[in-house]
Amino acid sequence: MFSKYKKTETPNRPHPASPPPRADRGTPNTPVRAQTVEPARTPARPAPPDKEAKRREKLTEVKVELHKALLENLNLSALEHASEQDLRAEISAICAESLNDMGFVLNKEERATLHQDLYDEVTGLGPIEPLLKDETVNDILINGPKSIFVERAGKLEKSPITFRDEKHLLRIIDKIVSAVGRRVDESNPYVDARLADGSRFNAMVPPIGVDGSLVSIRKFKKDKLGIRDLVQFDAFSEDMAMYLEAAVACRLNIIVSGGTGSGKTTTLNALSSFIGNAERVLTIEDTAELQLQQEHVGRMESRPPNVEGKGEVSQRDCLRNALRMRPDRIIVGETRGEEVIDMLQAMNTGHDGSMTTIHANSARDGVSRLENMVAMAGIEMPLKAVRSQIASAVNLIVQASRLQDGSRRMISVTEITGMEGEVISMQEIFRFQRTGLGPGGKIIGHFTAAGMRSHYAERFRQWGYDLPANIYEPTRGE
């Protein structure tokens, strides 16, 4: 197996000089030296990286062979009941035997890394298992088997981790989606799923993925972030937290709006912490990722159609059924289609305090998007009637945004106060005021009130949340 590597090393040796230059007695010695020394000097510097690359390539080949040996020797059906210690010992024994047969020697560090990689292949998700365990990684983005990027602190960086080939990547994808009863293949080339820890998983395989399978994994922290945590991370201010606590406790219907990766789900999780344990909450999602802290929570997840195109359960189906299950509040993970009709109906018919998220760049855009989704449902209603439904159903829009420095903030809190003619009237209560750009591209700014007293101030007072008047006064940043 090493023969192909030896061939590449032979041109670097100085002694196999060709005879013709030596036969030419009239040629001076200096040109002959230039021919023999120069080839040796040119590859001298890149030699260590080449050797290191060959070593890595060889280790990859060895890993493939050892994985085959594991599949042949391990009783996979018994792995479910095996302890981690026993499984690691079994993998170590099989590896040692196979390495001796191959005649391949590894140092202690390489052997430990190899054992861990093989353990991840058997029990976990192969090469990306270390990234899933890394608490600093927020997103894992795979653009084919040889291109993996991760997001840390809002910034993307390339990871040295790779898959062996496309088949290896597809095997890991299939392992993930089959665990939650879903499938992905050429006839159904894209899939939404969730990992065992609740992280969001999306994949698109060839032929849709031109250069290989495309995978995105949105990780969720094991520690549930509350309102106080978000205030500490400067996602919003203390005054905004006080206001939002009153809004949730007083059962205002809230929509969290924002772009992809802006922190909508995290915000929704944090807001839900103000819901009392005495209330029955039902959650409806395409992929279950909400982490509610209440005792009385019923979770529902939609289901795609099977191979025959049957058996689909949409978010709208779940929402309709949820109305018959005596919920106090309904929380929809994301409203993106015709289920908006049932969501607005629920908010208007006694399920106050319901919440959902939508994709929009501002509060006004969020209202327009709700109108568009009602039109997408195929229901012919006058525009004024649609807007009247929205104005009476939705009380508050919280706008989340991911700024260019990677930070996520609630840049606006806007109340819907009713209708003025055929236009939905809105007033902004809080906003994030940008003041400049700091070192390293960091956004400088502060949270401030917009100077408008809350339309629901009297409701807050009646529910026992008499907020101080000064939280509505504009402030200047330091």
C-alpha angles and dihedrals in degrees: 000000000000094000095092090055093051090055092059091051097052097078090058094064116098099212102068092074113157117256101232096077090050091050090058099086092182094061113101120240095243097068090046090055091049090056095048101037099040097060088050094050096046098061094034095092100044092044097093094050090046091051090047091050091050090049091053091047090051091048089053090053090048090049090053092051092046092049089054089049091051092051090050096047106032121085097229094190090059094051092084090068098036120106120237091247093052093046093050090049091050092049091048092052094048091046093050092051094046094046090052090052090050093046090228119145123208129186120235095265094048091047092052091048091048092050091050092048091051092046089053090049092053101040106015141030101293119234095005094055093092090051091052090052093047107100092201093062115090101172134022115203120187120193100181128319097298101042119069124162129185133196119228122177091347095307127108121229133172118252122219089221116107140171121242094242143321092286090057091051092047091051091055091046091051090049090056099045096041089056090065096040098259133119140210127193141127093294092048103027100172133054143176117211142145133239124235091264092052097259116150116249129192127174137178117189133195137317085039090042101064100193096031138299117331116217132177124185120189107199123211122210116247089225108075111232116228131193092270091054091052091049089051090051088052093244088136140342135271091251091053090049091052091049094046092049089056092045094053095041091049089053101245114169106246133196120195108208129189148113129279112300094009094124101258096144092045089051091048090051091050094048091050089062088078092061111105123242090238091070127087110230126191121194124200122192143157089228116014109244107133114114107203118182098206124110097227104057128140114196124203130184128194120237130217122228119275127242091285092052093251136111098050116159111191129199087254091057090051092047094051091050092046090062088065094052098073099248122180090200134012120207118193113196093217132352110211108145147008093335086080088083093059091042092055090045091052092050089050098046108059103294095110116172095041118149140196142160131239136183110251138128098226141007092261091049088050091058090048090050091053089053091050092050091052088053090048089057088068095239112141107220130150111259091240091055091050092050091047089054091050094046093052095042104044120058104169138024118198111197116209122189140182108222124212093260089061096254120132120218141165097245097181143017111196131182125212106221103181139272131320105192104307095337127091108237118222137176128198115228102178135013142175110246114207115211105174151310123287134199114310092019093291114163114241118204147107141234117252140171116250093227096252121123112232116267087219097050092114091050090051090052093050090052092050099262104116099174118202113257093231093071087074093055117102116249134201123231121245 
